[in-house]
Amino acid sequence: MLSQTQPYAERCRLPFILYPPAMWTNREGHDFSDRLALDQTAGDYVVYVSVPFCRVRCKACPYFINTLSPEDPKGEENRYLNALIRDIERWGSYPRWKEGRCRAVYIGGGTGSILTTKNLERLVNAIQKSFPLAEGYGFTLEGNARDFDEPKLDYVASSAINRVSLGVQSFHPEVLKIVGSPHAAEESARVITALHERGLKDVSLDLMYNMPLHTLAEWQSDLERVQDLGVTHFTIYLYRIHEGTAQDLLIKQGKIPPVRDPESPEVIQMRREATRFAERLGYREYMFDHFAKPGFESQYMLWSWREADKDALAIGPGAYSYINGYRVGTDKDVDGYVADVDRGRHRFSTVSVKMDDRGRRERYVIFAFEFFHIDFAHYKQTFGTSFLDDWGDLARKLERKGLVDLLPDRMQLTELGREWRANILLEFVNPAYWNDRAALRERNWSMNTPMVQIVANDRKKWLGEVEAAAG
């Protein structure tokens, strides 16, 4: 029987939230660009640029990756970057982007920092020339501390890049060895210090918890290092074993122990330790699993998630865009991407249905729960309607369950609501999307797969009996 402390039969844990969930093979090829209203301004938007290379593949990594040796004997980096810059310039030529304002840029991957300093400079220059950066823009370079030699540190600190995100995972070498991570604890500390000395203060770290043999004491010391290094922003990720990865095979062979159940007291305690640490030292969890000192929130996350009705242009293999109400994905095939760029064509591998008016509202609310509340004034400014007029029945249902507080200016998750956040956002998924088994047969890659798999179930698995979902 459900209770006030367990409002749903089963807790949903979503590592990624993408909406609408289903993506379908694009049968129109480059001609799909005609649907994207590229001759109209997008207003405010963000840009993601994919650098699809890493030095090694972490054992549990399910994401897109091509390994690239430092010697690069086949010239893969230059070949890819030449195509990427041409693609950036082509996208930037459309009124949708050149007449709008780019609020944030994120160079990710793969590993954004893997590029040579010369190529990184070429890429940043192309982005600056192609997309008008708004005042107060955020420009993040994601990467691995081992990539940052002195020339690269000098360039990054003096460039348009104003934020660096390092995938540290842990400061304990023995933990990193178990998960096969290429990151090095002392290299991370060196790079953070060097960037600070050069005047770049906005450095974010990614940390993981509940890795194999990972102890609470190790996790606590990792959090303390964040403070010791003067880091302004950090994110935490629950370590996950994805079927078919090297780590999954090692566990099945008994060579390393399995990770603990996410509902176990030890894992719950690890998550609570992060929250306690943040509160004690002046970090605020402004977004789920994202902690920042005041003024150092990620502009890219704020503009691509809190402003979920805005466009997000993603360029390169393995990247997803949201343009003119469509989700659009480019597959992981680097050679295919380069070939299409050489032919003067955009590569749209997979696309969603177009969001209608209700779908845009659903997407907005689902993404807003990453920030733990719905701002009524912002909702009305975005859609011209009242949140409670649109969603009053569902909002009051959540209030009865003790999951939200309905305040004069916002609907806010309670502490219980934060624990069941993923189930709550599923309440707003369009009824037509549930039981979508066909979407499982489409080409979904890592970030898109979890939500497709969850929504392929019957709604009752996560939410119980159907109630009125919208006004």
Disulfide bonds with the S-S distance in Angstrom:
none
